[in-house]
Amino acid sequence: MADFFAEFRNDHRFVLRTLVDLRKAVDAGDLATARQLLDALDNAAGPHMEFEERFLYPSLIPLLGEERVKALISDHQGAAEMLHRAKEIVRKDSLTEEDRTFLHGFIREFLQHAADCEGTGLLAEALSPERVREFGEQIVALRATGKPLTVYKGVAETT
């Protein structure tokens, strides 16, 4: 049985490491590495955010309220759109200063979302142990069947 809290936190650790490495790649002008990192982020974030939207966030409505949950889901759409743009930028042969500025902003925004998201994991501790056990199974299952974030949120057809 999957431990939801370990799975959830490990997703956030992966995002953190990937974004730190992405910052280094962008600063070094290493677009091949940046492309690989953004693809990995897209592939990991899709199932994670789909899990949040389908299972975690609805369970937190009694604690957070419906409006906050809607805002969290809306943040996912914005993250997908920024990720799609970042992936388009790193397909170029070189980066402009404007490109670097966008990518640095994207990294900061995505890091902030991951930090905010970590708090929703803490809130899940208020739910029943049965529900938390289900979450562990659901997050692992979505990793096997989920789509990249940009595809899941409809901003790209394929990656």
Summary of the structure (lengths in Angstrom):
residues: 159
radius of gyration: 16.0
end to end distance: 30.8
largest distance: 51.1
contacts: 492
relative contact order: 0.20
helix: 84%
strand: 0%
